[in-house]
Amino acid sequence: MEGFVHRPDKLRLNGDGDLESKQLFFDGKTLTLYDQDKNFYGTIEVAGDLDGALDKAHKDYGLKVGLAELGGNRLLEHANQGITNALYVGESKVRGVPCHHLAFDKENAHYQVWIDIGAKPLLRKVVVTQKKLPYAPQWTAYFSDWNFSPQLAGNLFTFTPSAGAQKIDFLPVKKAEAPAPKAAKPKKKMRQKKGGES
């Protein structure tokens, strides 16, 4: 995955995976998800900063994009939310770089992170295991070529549809409807026994 961030309100992710290839664009006004394999895209109007845009996309449309929160301003808040267990595993290397290895448990997922031991504690690797999904699928990302002073083209965060690309709509998350009030059951009348009945 390749990522570009211009805080507070611009993000681009280029993801090439084994099963699918997708791109995410946020230009401060709209968030666009593009499926390169199927050549279709969806756009959401979400003006504001990156954190607000990601929150709205998740809340209103169920859209959750892996690693997008790394570009936001509330990474620590998101990372700490819902942790039930934490463990410092020890030191190990990620592609030759000495790292601190840490593990965290949340209700639905198990996270492992490797952070550079050097002068700059850069993130080098993340492994996410979805504990409650069938067969507990696992997702791994490696990080390299960090650049904190990039020269970014002005149109890098703007999505331009490719030839023949089809636009589709994001379906909003259905709001849970309150259950209809139950009709009051008629009270049963008590029969009085007449004298002589047993």
C-alpha positions as CSV (number, residue, x, y, z in Angstrom):
1,M,0.0,0.0,0.0
2,E,1.1,3.5,-0.8
3,G,-0.2,6.5,1.1
4,F,0.0,10.3,1.0
5,V,-1.3,12.7,3.6
6,H,-1.6,16.5,3.7
7,R,-3.1,17.4,7.1
8,P,-5.7,18.3,8.1
9,D,-7.9,17.4,5.1
10,K,-6.3,15.5,2.3
11,L,-5.5,11.8,1.9
12,R,-4.7,9.3,-0.8
13,L,-4.2,5.5,-0.4
14,N,-3.2,3.2,-3.3
15,G,-3.8,-0.4,-2.3
16,D,-2.7,-3.3,-4.4
17,G,-3.6,-6.6,-2.7
18,D,-3.7,-10.3,-3.6
19,L,-7.5,-10.2,-4.0
20,E,-8.3,-6.6,-5.0
21,S,-6.8,-3.2,-5.9
22,K,-8.5,-0.1,-4.6
23,Q,-7.7,3.6,-4.2
24,L,-9.1,6.1,-1.7
25,F,-9.1,9.8,-2.3
26,F,-10.1,12.6,0.1
27,D,-9.7,16.2,-1.1
28,G,-11.3,18.0,1.8
29,K,-14.8,18.0,0.2
30,T,-15.4,14.5,-1.1
31,L,-14.3,11.0,-0.3
32,T,-14.0,8.6,-3.2
33,L,-13.3,4.9,-3.2
34,Y,-12.2,3.5,-6.6
35,D,-12.1,-0.3,-7.4
36,Q,-9.4,-0.6,-10.1
37,D,-10.2,-4.2,-11.0
38,K,-13.9,-3.6,-11.6
39,N,-13.5,0.0,-12.8
40,F,-16.2,1.6,-10.7
41,Y,-16.2,4.2,-7.9
42,G,-18.4,5.7,-5.3
43,T,-18.3,9.3,-3.9
44,I,-19.5,10.7,-0.5
45,E,-19.8,14.4,0.2
46,V,-17.9,14.8,3.5
47,A,-16.4,18.2,3.8
48,G,-14.1,18.9,6.8
49,D,-11.0,17.4,8.3
50,L,-9.8,13.8,7.7
51,D,-11.0,12.5,11.1
52,G,-14.5,13.9,10.6
53,A,-14.7,12.5,7.1
54,L,-13.7,9.0,8.2
55,D,-16.1,9.1,11.1
56,K,-19.0,10.1,8.9
57,A,-18.1,7.6,6.2
58,H,-18.1,4.8,8.8
59,K,-21.2,5.9,10.7
60,D,-23.4,6.8,7.8
61,Y,-22.2,4.2,5.2
62,G,-20.3,1.5,7.1
63,L,-17.1,2.4,5.2
64,K,-14.0,1.4,7.1
65,V,-10.6,1.8,5.4
66,G,-7.6,0.1,6.8
67,L,-4.8,2.4,7.9
68,A,-6.6,5.6,6.8
69,E,-6.6,6.7,10.5
70,L,-2.8,6.9,10.4
71,G,-3.2,10.2,8.6
72,G,-5.6,11.7,11.1
73,N,-5.1,13.7,14.2
74,R,-6.7,11.2,16.6
75,L,-4.7,8.1,16.0
76,L,-3.8,7.5,19.7
77,E,-7.5,7.9,20.6
78,H,-8.6,5.4,18.0
79,A,-5.7,3.0,18.9
80,N,-6.5,3.0,22.6
81,Q,-10.3,2.6,22.3
82,G,-11.6,-0.7,23.5
83,I,-8.3,-2.3,24.4
84,T,-8.9,-5.3,26.8
85,N,-5.3,-6.6,27.0
86,A,-1.8,-5.2,26.0
87,L,1.5,-7.0,25.9
88,Y,5.1,-5.9,25.1
89,V,6.3,-9.0,23.2
90,G,10.0,-7.9,22.9
91,E,12.5,-6.9,20.3
92,S,12.5,-8.3,16.8
93,K,13.5,-7.3,13.3
94,V,11.2,-6.3,10.4
95,R,13.0,-6.5,7.1
96,G,16.3,-6.0,8.9
97,V,15.1,-3.0,11.1
98,P,15.3,-3.6,14.9
99,C,11.8,-3.0,16.3
100,H,9.7,-3.1,19.5
101,H,6.9,-5.7,19.1
102,L,3.6,-5.0,20.9
103,A,0.3,-6.8,20.9
104,F,-3.2,-5.6,21.8
105,D,-6.5,-7.3,22.2
106,K,-9.9,-5.7,21.4
107,E,-13.3,-7.3,21.4
108,N,-13.4,-8.2,17.7
109,A,-9.7,-8.1,16.7
110,H,-6.2,-8.8,17.8
111,Y,-3.5,-6.2,16.8
112,Q,0.3,-6.5,16.6
113,V,2.6,-3.6,15.8
114,W,6.3,-3.3,15.2
115,I,7.9,0.1,15.9
116,D,11.4,1.2,15.0
117,I,13.8,1.2,18.0
118,G,15.9,3.9,16.4
119,A,15.9,7.7,16.9
120,K,12.6,8.0,15.0
121,P,9.9,5.5,16.4
122,L,8.4,4.8,13.0
123,L,5.7,2.2,12.4
124,R,7.2,-0.7,10.4
125,K,4.6,-3.4,10.5
126,V,1.0,-4.1,11.5
127,V,-0.9,-7.4,11.7
128,V,-4.6,-7.5,12.3
129,T,-6.5,-10.7,13.1
130,Q,-10.3,-10.6,12.9
131,K,-11.1,-12.9,15.8
132,K,-14.8,-13.2,15.4
133,L,-15.0,-13.7,11.6
134,P,-15.1,-17.2,10.2
135,Y,-11.5,-18.7,10.1
136,A,-10.1,-15.6,11.8
137,P,-8.7,-13.9,8.6
138,Q,-5.4,-12.0,9.1
139,W,-4.2,-8.8,7.4
140,T,-0.6,-7.6,7.3
141,A,0.9,-4.3,6.2
142,Y,4.6,-3.3,6.0
143,F,5.7,0.4,6.2
144,S,8.8,1.8,4.5
145,D,10.1,4.9,2.7
146,W,8.7,7.3,5.2
147,N,9.0,10.9,3.8
148,F,8.0,13.8,6.1
149,S,8.8,16.5,3.5
150,P,7.3,15.3,0.3
151,Q,6.8,17.3,-2.9
152,L,3.2,16.5,-3.7
153,A,1.5,17.4,-7.0
154,G,-1.6,19.6,-6.6
155,N,-4.0,17.1,-8.1
156,L,-2.7,14.1,-6.2
157,F,-5.7,14.0,-3.9
158,T,-8.3,14.7,-6.7
159,F,-10.0,11.7,-8.2
160,T,-10.4,11.7,-12.0
161,P,-12.4,8.8,-13.4
162,S,-10.7,6.6,-15.9
163,A,-12.2,5.8,-19.3
164,G,-15.4,3.8,-18.9
165,A,-15.4,4.0,-15.1
166,Q,-18.9,3.5,-13.7
167,K,-20.1,5.6,-10.8
168,I,-22.2,3.7,-8.1
169,D,-23.9,5.0,-5.0
170,F,-22.9,4.1,-1.4
171,L,-25.9,2.6,0.4
172,P,-26.4,4.3,3.8
173,V,-26.4,2.1,6.9
174,K,-30.0,1.3,7.9
175,K,-30.9,2.8,11.1
176,A,-32.3,0.4,13.6
177,E,-36.0,1.0,14.0
178,A,-37.5,1.1,17.5
179,P,-39.7,-1.8,18.1
180,A,-43.4,-1.0,17.8
181,P,-45.1,-0.7,21.2
182,K,-46.9,-3.9,22.2
183,A,-50.7,-3.7,22.4
184,A,-51.9,-3.9,26.0
185,K,-53.4,-7.3,26.7
186,P,-57.0,-7.1,28.0
187,K,-57.2,-8.0,31.7
188,K,-58.8,-11.2,32.5
189,K,-61.8,-10.9,34.7
190,M,-61.9,-13.0,37.8
191,R,-64.9,-15.3,38.2
192,Q,-66.6,-15.2,41.5
193,K,-67.7,-18.5,42.8
194,K,-71.3,-18.8,43.7
195,G,-72.3,-20.3,47.0
196,G,-72.4,-24.1,46.8
197,E,-69.8,-24.4,44.0
198,S,-66.7,-26.4,44.8
